Amino acid sequence: MDFGLTEEEAEFRAELRSWLATTLPRLPPKPSPDDWPGRRAYDTHWQRLLYDAGYAHLHWEAAPGLRLVFLEETELAGAPYVGANFVGLLHAGPTIAAEGTPEQRERWLGPILRGDEIWCQGFSEPDAGSDLASLRTRAVRDGDDYLVTGSKIWTSHAEIADWCELLVRTDPDAHRHRGISWLALPMDAPGITVRPLRTLAGTAEFAEVFLDEVRVPVANRVGAENDGWRVTMVTLSFERGTAFVGEVVACRRTLAALAVRARENGRWDDPALRRRLGRLHTEFTALWRLTQWNVSEARAGGGVPGPGGSVFKLRYSGARQELYEAAAEVLGPDALDLDREWAVDRLSALSYTIAAGTSQIQRNIIAERLLGLPKGGA
Ligand SMILES: Cc1cc2nc3c(=O)[nH]c(=O)nc-3n(C[C@H](O)[C@H](O)[C@H](O)COP(=O)(O)OP(=O)(O)OC[C@H]3O[C@@H](n4cnc5c(N)ncnc54)[C@H](O)[C@@H]3O)c2cc1C
C-alpha cells in the first residue's frame, strides 16, 4: 500500500491547515467536563463551523485519503474532536446512510452533519452487554407506532441527546438474533427517564435510560422489522472499525508531549521509560498505518468496515491504557491529582477496553471471522 500523499491530498492538507490556523483562535473557551449544555453547545458549534466550511462530510463520503488527512490535520492543530457528535457522526449517521430509506436519510443526515441534532446509543441493557442478543426491551405494534418498554444502561450523552439508536425486541418468540429491530427514538418522547451515572473520573458521561410505553413511529425503524441484528452489525462495524481512528493522532500528540515533559523533569534519564515510550511510538505509528488500511478496505468493500476493525479496537484500547500508564510514570504523584493534565485521561483510558465491545469479545471476533477458528461456547 502506498502511504504517500496524492497531489489532491497535498493541496487539501495545505488548504485545511490555513483554515484551521484562522478558525481555531476564534473558538470560545472549552466548557468544563461536567457542563453538559456547555459541552453540547461547544461541540455542535464546531460541527457547524466544519459544515459551513465544507468539511463536515469528510467522515462519510470523502475518498479515504482526504478523510485521513482531515483527521490528522485537525488533531495536530489541537482542534476539537467530535465530542457529543460521536454517535451521530461516527456510527448512527453512517448506519442510516447505509441502511435507511431515502426519507430517513433526508430527515436525519443533514441535522447530524450540521451539528443540529445529537444522537446517543441505546444498545446495552443490565443483562445484555457482550451478549447483546439477549436484550429484552420490547416494542409492541400499536397502529403506526411501537410502544417501547424496558431499560438501557451506559448510554453515553443520553442527557443531551435528541435521538437514540435503540435496539428493541419486536418478536419475543423468534430466535434471539431474529426478533430484534433498530429504531430511532426521539429522546423528548413522553415515558423516557434518564438517570445519569457518575464515573471514577467524576463526570456523568453516561446514564441509565428507562422506557415506559414510549411511542415511536414505525417509520423510525431502520431496516426491516426483526432484521435489526444485521443492521446492528453494520453499526458496530462502524463503531469499532472507524469511530476511534482520529484519537490515534491525539495519542501520538500526547506521547510527544510526554517525551518533552520527561526531558524537563529528569525522568528521561531512565532507560526503561525511554524504551517504553519508544515502543508506544512504534505501536501508534503501526495503528495509524492499520487505520489507513482499514479505511481504504472499507471504501473498497462498499463503505462498511470489515472485522479488521476488531484488530484496531483491540490494539488501540490496550495501547491507550499503556500510554496513560507511561504518563503516570512521567508525572509521578501528580498523576493522582485529578486537576492535573492527563490524570482524568488515565482514568478514562480504563474504559476503552470495555466500551464498544470488550477486548475479549474483539478476540473472539478475530478468532472466528479473521482466523477461521471454531466458535467459542458462550
Ligand atoms: C465508557 C463507556 C461508554 C459506553 N457507552 C455505551 C453507549 O453509549 N451505549 C451502549 O449501549 N453501551 C455503552 N457502553 C456499554 C458497553 O458496550 C458494554 O459495557 C460492553 O459491551 C460490555 O458489556 P457488559 O458491561 O454488560 O459486560 P459483560 O458482557 O457482563 O462482560 C463481563 C466480562 O465478561 C467477559 N465476557 C462476556 N462474554 C464473553 C465471551 N463470550 N467470551 C469471553 N469473555 C466474555 C467480558 O469481556 C467482560 O470482561 C459503554 C461502556 C463504557 C465503559
The ligand as a Gaussian input file, in Angstrom:
#p B3LYP/6-31G(d) Opt

LIG

0 1
 C      -17.222000       4.422000      28.699000
 C      -18.313000       3.513000      28.195000
 C      -19.278000       4.018000      27.374000
 C      -20.309000       3.185000      26.921000
 N      -21.270000       3.756000      26.135000
 C      -22.298000       2.993000      25.725000
 C      -23.357000       3.576000      24.974000
 O      -23.354000       4.765000      24.668000
 N      -24.399000       2.790000      24.616000
 C      -24.441000       1.456000      24.921000
 O      -25.384000       0.794000      24.516000
 N      -23.462000       0.870000      25.654000
 C      -22.398000       1.614000      26.064000
 N      -21.404000       1.034000      26.826000
 C      -21.552000      -0.367000      27.248000
 C      -20.553000      -1.332000      26.628000
 O      -20.845000      -1.558000      25.277000
 C      -20.637000      -2.624000      27.478000
 O      -20.168000      -2.305000      28.777000
 C      -19.805000      -3.741000      26.900000
 O      -20.359000      -4.204000      25.690000
 C      -19.655000      -4.932000      27.885000
 O      -20.886000      -5.375000      28.350000
 P      -21.165000      -5.545000      29.920000
 O      -20.715000      -4.290000      30.615000
 O      -22.588000      -5.978000      30.079000
 O      -20.187000      -6.704000      30.403000
 P      -20.466000      -8.275000      30.324000
 O      -20.995000      -8.611000      28.982000
 O      -21.242000      -8.670000      31.522000
 O      -18.991000      -8.848000      30.406000
 C      -18.302000      -9.008000      31.656000
 C      -16.952000      -9.646000      31.336000
 O      -17.136000     -10.948000      30.753000
 C      -16.452000     -11.040000      29.512000
 N      -17.221000     -11.835000      28.550000
 C      -18.546000     -11.778000      28.325000
 N      -18.891000     -12.630000      27.333000
 C      -17.742000     -13.225000      26.907000
 C      -17.421000     -14.183000      25.895000
 N      -18.363000     -14.687000      25.091000
 N      -16.127000     -14.562000      25.746000
 C      -15.147000     -14.051000      26.540000
 N      -15.389000     -13.130000      27.511000
 C      -16.654000     -12.719000      27.688000
 C      -16.375000      -9.586000      29.023000
 O      -15.310000      -9.405000      28.113000
 C      -16.129000      -8.834000      30.336000
 O      -14.772000      -8.880000      30.706000
 C      -20.361000       1.826000      27.289000
 C      -19.369000       1.301000      28.135000
 C      -18.354000       2.125000      28.590000
 C      -17.321000       1.537000      29.505000

